[in-house]
Amino acid sequence: MSAEEYFNLRQQILNLEFERDDLVQRVDELRKRKIELSGESQFNLQEYLQTCQILQEHSNLPSIDMEKRLHLVKMFYPHMVISDVQQGAGIFTFTLTFKYYLEFKVAVEFSQERVENLEITKSKHSIVSEMAEINKLIRLACAKRNLSLFIYATNSYINLAKRRLALWTQLFDSLGAEYNVNNISAKLQNDRLAVFARFKNCQIVSITKDGKRLTLNWKISFDSDDAEFVGEFQSKLECMYTYGETSVDLDDTFNVLVKVDGIAGAVSHLIKNLLH
């Protein structure tokens, strides 16, 4: 097998793996939705609420409950994988993985059923555009010795990052043939892995046609100075229209449209009126 044939085969395998993971996630979401609609989630919901109560009292949590708590928490965070769980005298370690986004090594030190120290270390596989925000979150969670805050907040970030990726991908799929989207060739539309790689860590998308450009900026952050911060990351949407030497700030207009039509609808409305 030549090097080129090997590369093409490897690319096909990666594409299939990505499509498989995407389908598994969709099946999980549909299964969860079915359970919610059938009302069968009451028992698990009760367990989850009890677990949340335990997490709220994290500093008083008995160490013997750690594995059960992680198992229950994992049930309600589908994007998170817990692995390499080890427990020794006065210490509990494990790995948190958010596939394609973040991975952390976590060590919880405890004494007399109280958390004495929390260490969270990023792995080399952690590559996201908002790494500065993730670093702030790590410092905050470790200072507070609050693992539940870290898990909840990281999942909040991942949910927004996936929403942003889905929108960028949707825009490229629907507009790529007619517009220039981030200078990405429309030929890549059938290469889902390549599209994913281009947009996964992308905050800014530019849509251009005939010298007119619409630039969208979707920022994700949290306020570390907020004393009441409970783990919710927030989105900030910005929009700029450029034609020749003229640029127009459309932040206010765009955000009003988002409230009415949603983000995809707002983008569609602006493209129809500004780029046609």
N, C-alpha and C positions, 0 to 999 in steps of 0.2 A: 504494500500500500504506500503510495506516494505521500509526501508531506501535505500536499494540497488536498488529497482525498481524505487524509486523517483529519485535517482541519475542518473540512466540510461535514464529515461524520460527527465530529465533536460538537460542531455548531448545531446540527440537527438534534443531537441528544440533549443539549442544553435547552433548546427550544421546547422539546417534548417535556422535559422536567418542569420548566416554567409553566407550561400549559396545564400539566398535571396538578401542580400546586394551586394554580388559579381555579381549576375545576373543583378541587377538594375544598377550597375555601368557600366557593359558591354553594356546594352541597351542604357544608356545615351551617352556612347562614340560612339556607332554606329549611334545614332540619330544625334549627332553633326557632325560626319563624313558625313552623308547623306546630311545635310544642307550645309556643306562646298562644297561638290561636286556639289550640285544643284545650287550653287551661291546665295542661299536665305539668306546668312548671312550678306549681305552688310549693311542692315539697322542697325542690332544689332552691327555690327562692328563699324559703324559710331558713334553710341551711346557710345560704349565702349571707342573709341578713345577720344571722348569728355570728358568722365568720367576720363580717364587717365590724360587729360590735367588739369582737376579740381584737381585731386589728386596731380599732380606735384606742384600746387600752394596751397598746403594744408593749409598753414598758413593764407591765405586770403579767405578761404572757408566760405561762409555764413552758419550759423548753420541750417537754414531752409532747406538746400539741403542735410543734412546728411542722412536721411532715404532713399531718392531716390538714393543717391550715393552708399549706402550699398547694396541696391537692385540690382543695375546695376553691381557692383563689384561681387556680389554673382553669377550672371549669368555666369561669366567667370572663376570662381573658383569652379568647381564641387565637389571638396573634402571638401569644407568649408561650414559649416552651421552657420548662424547668428540667434541668438535667444535672448530672454529677453531684447528686445530693449526698453529703457526708456530714455525720455528726460525731463530734468527739467531746471530751471533757471540757465543758464551758465554751464550746464553739460549734457553730453550724455553718457549713459552706455549701454553695450550689451555684449553678450557672443559669442566668436568664438570657434567653435568646428570642429576638424578634426578627424572624428570618428576612434576609435581604437588607436589614436596616441596622440593628444594634445587637450587641452581645456584651454581657457584664458578668464578672466574677463577684459574687457577694459573700461576705463573711460577717456573721452575727456573733458577737461575743456576749455571753450573759453570765450573771452570777446571782444566785439566790432568786431566780425567776425574774430578774430584771436585765434589760439590755444595757450592757456597759459600753459597747462600741459597735459601730456599723461601718464597714468598709465596702465600697463599691468601686470596682476597677473596670474600665472599658477594655475590651479586647481589640486586637488589630483589625477585626472584621467590622468594627463600628465606624461606618462612614455615612454621615448624613450632612445636609447643608446647614442644619441648625445645631452643629456640634457645640457651639458656644453656649446655647441654651441648655443642652443636655449636661454640659459641664457645670453650669450653675445649679441645675437640679441635683446633681450628684453631691455638690458641696452642701446644699441646703438640707437634703435628706440625711446626710452623714452627720451634720451638725445637730440636727434634731433627733438623730438616731431613730428615724421614722421610715422603716422599710415599706409600710403600706402606702405612704405618701409617694414614695419613689415609683412603686409598681403602678399605682393609679395614674400618676402624672405621665409616666412613660407611655402607658397605653393610650392616654388622651392624645399625646403627641403622635403616636403611630396612626391612630384613627384619622387625624387631620392630614397627616402626610399621605395616607392611602387615598383619602378623598381628593387631595390635590393631584396626585398621580393619575387617578381615574379621570379627572377633568382634563388634564393636559393630554392624556391618551385619546380621550373622546374628541377633543378639538383637532388633534392631528389626524385622526381617522376620518373625520367629517370634512376637514378643510384642506388637508395636505395636497390633494390633487389640484386645487384651484389657487391656493395661497401658499406663500412661503412661510412655514412655521419653524422658527428657530434654525433656519437654513438646513433643515433635515430633508433629505431626498424622499419624495413620495414613494419611491421603490421599497422603502423600509416598512411600509404599512403591513406587509405580510410577515415581517420578522418581529414577532412579539417580544422576544428577548432583547433585541436591539432597541426597540421603542421603549421598553421598560428601563433599560440602562440609560438612555438619553434623558428621560424625564423623572427618574426616581429622586434625584437630588436637585431638581430644577425648581428654583423659586420664581424665575422670570420666563415668560413666554412672549415672543414677539410674532405677530401675524402681519404679513406685509403683502401688498399688491399694488402695482403701478405707482410706486413711490410713496404710498400711504402706509403708515405703520401704526398698529395698535399694540401697546405693550402692557402686559398684565403682570403684576407682582403680588404673589401670595406669600406673605410672611407668617410664620408660626412662632409664637413666643409665650412667655409667662412673666408675670411681675414678681420678681423675687423679693421685692420690698413690701409686698402686700402681706400684712400681718394675718389676714384672713384667707390666704392662699390655701386651697384645699386640693389642688392637683390638676386643675383644668387649664390646659393650654388654650390660647386664643388665636384667632386668625385676624390678620390685618390685610385688607385688599386695596391695592393701588392700581390706577389705570392712567396711561398717558397716550395721547393721540399725536402723531407727528406727520407732517406733510411738508416736504422741503425743509426750509429753515424755521418753520413754525411748529411749536409744540404747545399742546393744550392739556392742562391738568384736569382729568376727568374723575378724580377720586370720589367727590361728592355725588356726581351723577351716577357713577358705576355702583356705589354702595346703595343708593336709593333703588336702582333697578334690581339689585340683588335681593333686597327685601321683598320686592314685588314678584320677580320672576325666577329667583334662584340664580346661582352663579352662571350656570350654562345658558340660561335664558337671557341674562343680562349681556353676556358676551355676544350671543347671537343677535341681539337687538342692536348693539353697537356696530357690529360688523356690517349688518344690513344697511345701516344708515351712514356709515363713515367710509367703508372700504369698497362699496359697490360703485 
